[in-house]
Amino acid sequence: MKKESVIKELKKMGEARENFYKYLDKNIPQDKNNIYKFEDTKLDAKEIYSLFFKMDYQSRKLKGLLVDAYDLKAE
């Protein structure tokens, strides 16, 4: 059961990360080296926070599952 939970949450974290970068790619121009040009955009801070929070939440949730699954000590 623990392994399946970890895999499920890893997938969710991957999706959250992908959505975060999709937002950046859609809203921030890039130079010829695919470097974001932040100075050329005005981003929606609320949307960025929402996307980041989802990614961060999954990271913290996954950490708990890994600590439990492998009997680790969280630091």
C-alpha positions as CSV (number, residue, x, y, z in Angstrom):
1,M,0.0,0.0,0.0
2,K,2.8,2.5,0.9
3,K,4.5,2.0,-2.5
4,E,1.3,2.7,-4.4
5,S,0.7,5.8,-2.3
6,V,4.2,7.1,-3.0
7,I,3.8,6.5,-6.8
8,K,0.3,8.2,-6.8
9,E,1.7,11.3,-5.0
10,L,4.8,11.4,-7.2
11,K,2.5,11.6,-10.2
12,K,0.5,14.4,-8.7
13,M,3.7,16.3,-7.9
14,G,4.9,15.8,-11.5
15,E,1.6,17.2,-12.7
16,A,1.8,20.2,-10.4
17,R,5.3,20.9,-11.5
18,E,4.3,20.6,-15.2
19,N,1.4,23.0,-14.7
20,F,3.7,25.5,-13.0
21,Y,6.1,25.5,-15.9
22,K,3.3,25.6,-18.4
23,Y,2.1,28.8,-16.8
24,L,5.6,30.3,-16.9
25,D,6.2,29.2,-20.5
26,K,2.8,30.7,-21.6
27,N,3.3,34.0,-19.8
28,I,7.0,34.8,-19.9
29,P,8.9,35.4,-23.1
30,Q,12.2,33.6,-23.5
31,D,15.4,34.5,-25.3
32,K,17.1,32.4,-28.0
33,N,18.6,30.2,-25.2
34,N,15.2,29.5,-23.6
35,I,16.0,31.8,-20.7
36,Y,13.0,33.5,-19.2
37,K,13.0,37.3,-19.7
38,F,11.2,38.2,-16.5
39,E,11.7,42.0,-17.1
40,D,9.4,41.7,-20.1
41,T,6.3,40.6,-18.3
42,K,3.8,41.3,-15.6
43,L,2.7,38.1,-14.0
44,D,-0.4,37.3,-11.9
45,A,1.1,36.8,-8.4
46,K,-2.1,35.1,-7.2
47,E,-1.9,32.5,-10.0
48,I,1.8,31.9,-9.4
49,Y,1.2,31.4,-5.7
50,S,-1.7,29.0,-6.4
51,L,0.4,26.9,-8.8
52,F,3.5,26.9,-6.5
53,F,1.4,26.0,-3.5
54,K,0.0,22.9,-5.2
55,M,3.5,21.8,-6.1
56,D,4.8,22.5,-2.5
57,Y,1.8,20.7,-1.0
58,Q,2.6,17.6,-3.0
59,S,6.3,17.8,-2.0
60,R,5.4,18.0,1.7
61,K,2.8,15.2,1.4
62,L,5.3,13.0,-0.4
63,K,7.9,13.6,2.2
64,G,5.5,12.3,4.9
65,L,4.8,9.2,2.9
66,L,8.5,8.5,2.3
67,V,9.3,9.1,6.0
68,D,6.6,6.6,6.9
69,A,7.4,4.1,4.2
70,Y,11.1,3.9,4.9
71,D,10.9,4.6,8.7
72,L,13.1,7.7,8.2
73,K,13.6,10.5,10.7
74,A,12.3,13.7,9.3
75,E,14.7,16.6,9.9
